[in-house]
Amino acid sequence: MKKIILISLILLVGCNKTDIPTPISSVEKIFKLGESKVTNGQSIYFDLPLTGIYILTLIDKESGQVIGREKFIGQKGENVKKIYTNSIESQYLYLLLEDVTKNQIGKTTIIIK
């Protein structure tokens, strides 16, 4: 009887669930990259120095024409926006981030897939 209890105790202690660490996905900040490929509906991540009103502008790289502009209220730290590209014909664009006083916060090139 002692052997059965001892074996059961060893099996019970030996069968503990081990915690497997979950991988933390790293998110690339779009303005820290020189060039990024984006798809329609993709989330873009970027940091802002202060809470306030900011403007994201899409500019055609060849003609310099403004394709789209969005004004939004950003929070200090990491921010996330979705980028929609279905109606854009140009494949190479500049993505420009400015505050309301037209100070440039970030600029990068995006390639539409």
C-alpha positions, 0 to 999 in steps of 0.5 A, a space after each residue: 500500500 505504501 508503494 502505491 501511495 509513494 508512486 502516486 505522489 511521485 506521479 502527482 508531483 512530476 505531472 505539474 503543468 509547466 508555464 510556457 512563455 507566450 511570445 511577445 510580438 514586436 510591432 514596428 513603428 512605421 516612422 522608424 523604418 525608411 520604407 514599409 509595404 502596406 496593405 489595405 486595412 493594415 494597422 500602422 503604429 507610431 509614437 507621439 510626443 504629446 497628447 494633441 491634434 495631429 495630421 497624417 498626410 499621404 503624398 504621391 511620391 512622383 507628382 507631390 500631390 496630396 492623396 489623403 489627409 486625416 486630422 485626429 486627436 493623438 495620445 502621448 506614446 503609442 498610437 494605432 491607425 488603420 490605413 486604407 489603400 483600395 482607391 489609391 492608384 499610386 504605388 509609392 507614397 510618402 506618409 507624413 505626420 505633422 502637428 497642427 502647427 505644421 511641425 513634422 513629427 515623422 515621414 516615411 515612404 510606403 509601398 502599396 501591395 
